[in-house]
Amino acid sequence: MADLRVEYMGLKLSSPVIAGSCGLTARVESLEEMERAGAGAVVLKSIFEEQVKEDTLGVFNAGFEGGDPFPGAIDYVRAYVRSHSLQQHVDLLREAKRRLTIPVIASINCCSDGEWVSFARELERTGADALELNIFILPTEEFPGSAALEEAYVAIVKAIRATVKIPVGVKIGRSFTHLPSFVDKLRGAGANAVTLFNRLVDPDIHVDTLQMTGDASFTTPGDVRATLRWTGMLAGRDRAREISASTGVHDGEAVVKLLLAGATSVQVCSVLYERGIPVIRALNDFVSRWMEKNGFVSVKEFRGMLSYAALNDPRLYERAQFIKYFSSK
């Protein structure tokens, strides 16, 4: 029988398939269903720095419309909203730890090191098995350069890593000048793993209403190719890099591909909305059947078999232009 057990950030998982952070992981009932379907772990819905700031502003404006606030009002409102937001996540985490047996990973979406250190400390105290830092900093201001932007990410990891003892993963986008070097900087700052990649809400323009909108559409199966490229290159160059592959994982074949490329675990999100939580069982079943068909007993026997370093021609991972691809045909 195929053994799907893997180890991710020191956590022992019964399956490499992890339910990624999303609205579905904000309810304990859904988390229990994910465990029954065979998820190896769950990542709770993120607590968002941006949302806490917006909630603070909303409460403040509603409470003091038409008049000047009393001294210290801003600090009071900020502390209240912060406490309320954190308590909601603490309650979710506490209940999840009480009712689940699989690892529960808390998630923080942040863009500064600030008070998120205390958030991380509280989530660790409540019982989180690990933290996933979902960091996204859009360079809209006049940064001195890409190095300064990367250092902002590194500063967040260092601040939280110095505060908590549980494993810390970092969820990032792929828009970095030198992704391998950047991932190594995160590791040097104390990150145990990286998740490739976070899913962003892209801007759109409605030409009939002349309004700016946001596109929060699901991923497509084709999106997995960018994840596959960087998983294979990062994991292949250094097996010590722990990669949790995400974005575009819609079937069991994608899970197998990413494991072959070197992923330690695979996160799913969009497919849970499109096909329902029981799809996790279908993903695991596909991986099990594929392993048995190919004579593999455990995941570690084939993980990374087709990574960058394992190929006779690693340039297959590097080809980025149509002319280079078709000229070799």
SEVEX-620554 format. One record per residue (C-alpha): residue number from 0; x, y, z; residue in three letters. Coordinates in steps of 0.02 Angstrom, whole numbers, plus 50000, padded with zeros to 5 digits. Example, Ala and Ser with C-alpha at 12.3 -4.5 7.8 and 13.67 -1.06 7.14 Angstrom:
REM SEVEX-620554
    n      x      y      z  res
    0  50615  49775  50390  ALA
    1  50684  49947  50357  SER
REM end
This chain:
REM SEVEX-620554
    n      x      y      z  res
    0  50000  50000  50000  MET
    1  50064  50174  49955  ALA
    2  50130  50274  50103  ASP
    3  50082  50458  50080  LEU
    4  50165  50518  50240  ARG
    5  50284  50665  50225  VAL
    6  50375  50783  50341  GLU
    7  50353  50970  50317  TYR
    8  50441  51098  50428  MET
    9  50469  50959  50553  GLY
   10  50283  50919  50557  LEU
   11  50230  50741  50518  LYS
   12  50089  50741  50389  LEU
   13  49983  50592  50338  SER
   14  49974  50665  50161  SER
   15  50071  50796  50063  PRO
   16  49906  50883  50021  VAL
   17  49877  51036  50131  ILE
   18  49719  51142  50132  ALA
   19  49787  51317  50099  GLY
   20  49733  51476  50184  SER
   21  49563  51535  50120  CYS
   22  49387  51573  50175  GLY
   23  49349  51388  50194  LEU
   24  49483  51370  50327  THR
   25  49398  51501  50435  ALA
   26  49265  51378  50496  ARG
   27  49302  51233  50613  VAL
   28  49168  51126  50531  GLU
   29  49256  51144  50362  SER
   30  49423  51104  50443  LEU
   31  49351  50944  50514  GLU
   32  49285  50896  50343  GLU
   33  49458  50928  50269  MET
   34  49536  50812  50396  GLU
   35  49408  50677  50358  ARG
   36  49445  50697  50171  ALA
   37  49629  50664  50205  GLY
   38  49715  50833  50215  ALA
   39  49889  50816  50290  GLY
   40  49872  50987  50374  ALA
   41  49770  51146  50364  VAL
   42  49822  51328  50353  VAL
   43  49697  51441  50439  LEU
   44  49627  51594  50352  LYS
   45  49751  51736  50373  SER
   46  49736  51876  50495  ILE
   47  49765  52028  50383  PHE
   48  49865  52179  50437  GLU
   49  49781  52282  50300  GLU
   50  49607  52229  50358  GLN
   51  49644  52272  50539  VAL
   52  49700  52446  50485  LYS
   53  49544  52471  50378  GLU
   54  49432  52412  50520  ASP
   55  49518  52533  50637  THR
   56  49487  52677  50517  LEU
   57  49306  52625  50490  GLY
   58  49267  52618  50676  VAL
   59  49357  52780  50705  PHE
   60  49264  52874  50567  ASN
   61  49096  52804  50620  ALA
   62  49122  52849  50801  GLY
   63  49187  53026  50777  PHE
   64  49098  53087  50621  GLU
   65  49070  53273  50629  GLY
   66  49178  53303  50781  GLY
   67  49355  53297  50844  ASP
   68  49408  53141  50938  PRO
   69  49457  53152  51119  PHE
   70  49643  53134  51159  PRO
   71  49702  52956  51141  GLY
   72  49549  52903  51041  ALA
   73  49649  52837  50894  ILE
   74  49757  52729  51007  ASP
   75  49604  52665  51099  TYR
   76  49511  52617  50939  VAL
   77  49666  52539  50864  ARG
   78  49695  52434  51019  ALA
   79  49513  52380  51025  TYR
   80  49504  52326  50842  VAL
   81  49672  52241  50853  ARG
   82  49619  52145  51008  SER
   83  49453  52095  50930  HIS
   84  49533  52036  50767  SER
   85  49665  51936  50857  LEU
   86  49539  51858  50975  GLN
   87  49436  51793  50829  GLN
   88  49588  51703  50759  HIS
   89  49641  51641  50930  VAL
   90  49467  51568  50958  ASP
   91  49471  51483  50787  LEU
   92  49644  51412  50819  LEU
   93  49600  51352  50993  ARG
   94  49443  51263  50932  GLU
   95  49534  51188  50783  ALA
   96  49670  51119  50896  LYS
   97  49538  51046  51010  ARG
   98  49442  50957  50871  ARG
   99  49576  50910  50744  LEU
  100  49720  50787  50754  THR
  101  49817  50848  50600  ILE
  102  49937  50996  50612  PRO
  103  49855  51168  50614  VAL
  104  49958  51308  50538  ILE
  105  49911  51487  50581  ALA
  106  49929  51621  50447  SER
  107  49975  51804  50459  ILE
  108  49961  51920  50310  ASN
  109  50078  52064  50348  CYS
  110  50176  52203  50264  CYS
  111  50280  52262  50413  SER
  112  50367  52185  50563  ASP
  113  50278  52298  50691  GLY
  114  50146  52223  50803  GLU
  115  50138  52062  50704  TRP
  116  50273  51998  50818  VAL
  117  50149  51999  50961  SER
  118  50017  51917  50851  PHE
  119  50139  51777  50812  ALA
  120  50180  51756  50996  ARG
  121  49997  51742  51043  GLU
  122  49960  51615  50905  LEU
  123  50107  51509  50962  GLU
  124  50046  51520  51142  ARG
  125  49872  51463  51087  THR
  126  49944  51305  51009  GLY
  127  49983  51335  50825  ALA
  128  50094  51197  50757  ASP
  129  50177  51320  50638  ALA
  130  50157  51492  50562  LEU
  131  50141  51540  50380  GLU
  132  50186  51721  50345  LEU
  133  50089  51776  50192  ASN
  134  50192  51929  50148  ILE
  135  50156  52046  50004  PHE
  136  50232  52218  49990  ILE
  137  50186  52313  49833  LEU
  138  50327  52435  49789  PRO
  139  50219  52588  49758  THR
  140  50336  52706  49849  GLU
  141  50510  52760  49800  GLU
  142  50610  52613  49861  PHE
  143  50798  52631  49844  PRO
  144  50795  52468  49744  GLY
  145  50745  52286  49741  SER
  146  50869  52244  49878  ALA
  147  50780  52360  49999  ALA
  148  50614  52278  49960  LEU
  149  50686  52106  49993  GLU
  150  50760  52167  50157  GLU
  151  50586  52221  50212  ALA
  152  50530  52040  50193  TYR
  153  50685  51978  50282  VAL
  154  50655  52100  50427  ALA
  155  50481  52029  50455  ILE
  156  50547  51851  50458  VAL
  157  50689  51895  50576  LYS
  158  50574  51987  50697  ALA
  159  50449  51844  50707  ILE
  160  50582  51707  50705  ARG
  161  50664  51790  50855  ALA
  162  50498  51784  50947  THR
  163  50429  51609  50916  VAL
  164  50502  51435  50925  LYS
  165  50377  51346  50813  ILE
  166  50418  51322  50627  PRO
  167  50393  51474  50514  VAL
  168  50354  51465  50329  GLY
  169  50345  51614  50211  VAL
  170  50218  51627  50070  LYS
  171  50283  51736  49929  ILE
  172  50248  51791  49751  GLY
  173  50363  51756  49605  ARG
  174  50401  51936  49556  SER
  175  50577  51947  49623  PHE
  176  50733  51987  49524  THR
  177  50828  51833  49585  HIS
  178  50710  51712  49668  LEU
  179  50840  51580  49721  PRO
  180  50946  51712  49808  SER
  181  50793  51788  49891  PHE
  182  50734  51619  49956  VAL
  183  50907  51590  50029  ASP
  184  50895  51759  50117  LYS
  185  50731  51706  50195  LEU
  186  50810  51543  50253  ARG
  187  50955  51641  50325  GLY
  188  50831  51747  50421  ALA
  189  50758  51589  50498  GLY
  190  50619  51533  50381  ALA
  191  50597  51345  50383  ASN
  192  50506  51339  50215  ALA
  193  50431  51442  50076  VAL
  194  50261  51425  49993  THR
  195  50259  51457  49805  LEU
  196  50156  51562  49769  PHE
  197  50027  51675  49849  ASN
  198  49871  51715  49749  ARG
  199  49841  51901  49725  LEU
  200  49687  52003  49681  VAL
  201  49730  52087  49517  ASP
  202  49658  52253  49463  PRO
  203  49534  52267  49319  ASP
  204  49440  52408  49234  ILE
  205  49255  52402  49193  HIS
  206  49246  52496  49027  VAL
  207  49056  52523  49036  ASP
  208  49051  52599  49209  THR
  209  49225  52676  49199  LEU
  210  49266  52604  49369  GLN
  211  49415  52512  49438  MET
  212  49376  52340  49505  THR
  213  49470  52191  49572  GLY
  214  49480  52018  49495  ASP
  215  49477  51882  49628  ALA
  216  49453  51736  49508  SER
  217  49510  51560  49546  PHE
  218  49670  51489  49478  THR
  219  49669  51379  49323  THR
  220  49759  51213  49294  PRO
  221  49881  51303  49180  GLY
  222  49941  51413  49323  ASP
  223  50033  51265  49397  VAL
  224  50171  51277  49266  ARG
  225  50251  51431  49344  ALA
  226  50245  51345  49513  THR
  227  50319  51189  49435  LEU
  228  50464  51284  49358  ARG
  229  50519  51368  49519  TRP
  230  50484  51219  49629  THR
  231  50597  51113  49520  GLY
  232  50734  51243  49510  MET
  233  50735  51291  49694  LEU
  234  50717  51116  49766  ALA
  235  50835  51042  49636  GLY
  236  50978  51161  49671  ARG
  237  50967  51132  49859  ASP
  238  50867  50989  49935  ARG
  239  50874  51076  50103  ALA
  240  50751  51204  50036  ARG
  241  50578  51153  50092  GLU
  242  50447  51202  49963  ILE
  243  50260  51199  49987  SER
  244  50194  51214  49809  ALA
  245  50034  51311  49779  SER
  246  49936  51397  49638  THR
  247  49857  51297  49498  GLY
  248  49839  51130  49588  VAL
  249  49674  51063  49522  HIS
  250  49699  50875  49509  ASP
  251  49803  50730  49571  GLY
  252  49917  50738  49420  GLU
  253  49972  50913  49471  ALA
  254  50010  50850  49646  VAL
  255  50121  50711  49575  VAL
  256  50210  50833  49457  LYS
  257  50253  50952  49598  LEU
  258  50316  50812  49709  LEU
  259  50423  50747  49566  LEU
  260  50491  50924  49547  ALA
  261  50542  50922  49730  GLY
  262  50399  50997  49829  ALA
  263  50389  50942  50010  THR
  264  50202  50974  50017  SER
  265  50065  51040  49901  VAL
  266  49932  51166  49948  GLN
  267  49758  51175  49872  VAL
  268  49630  51313  49879  CYS
  269  49534  51355  49719  SER
  270  49492  51173  49685  VAL
  271  49410  51161  49857  LEU
  272  49287  51295  49803  TYR
  273  49259  51225  49630  GLU
  274  49243  51039  49671  ARG
  275  49210  51039  49858  GLY
  276  49315  50985  50006  ILE
  277  49298  50797  49966  PRO
  278  49412  50827  49816  VAL
  279  49557  50807  49938  ILE
  280  49517  50622  49946  ARG
  281  49519  50612  49756  ALA
  282  49690  50695  49752  LEU
  283  49761  50572  49878  ASN
  284  49683  50425  49787  ASP
  285  49764  50478  49624  PHE
  286  49935  50494  49705  VAL
  287  49914  50322  49787  SER
  288  49863  50238  49625  ARG
  289  50005  50322  49530  TRP
  290  50131  50265  49661  MET
  291  50070  50086  49657  GLU
  292  50070  50085  49466  LYS
  293  50251  50146  49463  ASN
  294  50314  50038  49605  GLY
  295  50341  50173  49736  PHE
  296  50304  50133  49916  VAL
  297  50336  50304  49993  SER
  298  50335  50484  49934  VAL
  299  50518  50509  49978  LYS
  300  50565  50377  49849  GLU
  301  50514  50490  49704  PHE
  302  50510  50666  49775  ARG
  303  50630  50773  49676  GLY
  304  50661  50637  49546  MET
  305  50631  50765  49408  LEU
  306  50700  50919  49493  SER
  307  50822  51038  49410  TYR
  308  50977  50947  49471  ALA
  309  50910  50774  49430  ALA
  310  50883  50801  49243  LEU
  311  51013  50762  49111  ASN
  312  50960  50923  49026  ASP
  313  50908  51047  49163  PRO
  314  50886  51180  49029  ARG
  315  50708  51115  49012  LEU
  316  50671  51213  49171  TYR
  317  50759  51367  49104  GLU
  318  50678  51385  48933  ARG
  319  50568  51539  48938  ALA
  320  50554  51595  48758  GLN
  321  50455  51513  48619  PHE
  322  50598  51531  48495  ILE
  323  50716  51431  48607  LYS
  324  50586  51296  48634  TYR
  325  50531  51271  48455  PHE
  326  50705  51286  48381  SER
  327  50751  51128  48476  SER
  328  50608  51028  48403  LYS
REM end
